């Protein structure tokens, strides 16, 4: 299985006097046509993973995810019919956005020794009335 991956470049920002004052990182723009309209984000949230920690695995049958690590580095692991595929996002990986389709079991692994910050922009949004979270195991995958 091959997921959609879109790399991003940091854009240096400057104040009115031309002095560098930081940077910005475009993550999602409807004009990029990176994802189909049906998967346009319906929610945006930040999830933080402890050093070397793992979140998941998760399985959502309806919800698509768009994951971008904005601080640190993370590995997005998906389970396929043939085993596991790994995708990377973060400071060392062009802040790539990884699109994980509904029905694809996935886990997020922090690769570093400090917290990793990951923005997720799922569609549809989480709802207490339809949490769309289903148990899944990656028992045969080594997170080390």
Secondary structure, 3 states (H helix, E strand, C coil): CCCCEECCCEEEEECCCCCEEEEEECCCCHHHCCCCHHHCCCCCEEEEECCCCEEEEECCCCCEEEEEEEECEEEEEEEECCEEEEEEEECCCCCCEEEECCCCCEEEEECCCCCEEEEECCECCCECCECCCCCCCCCCCCCC
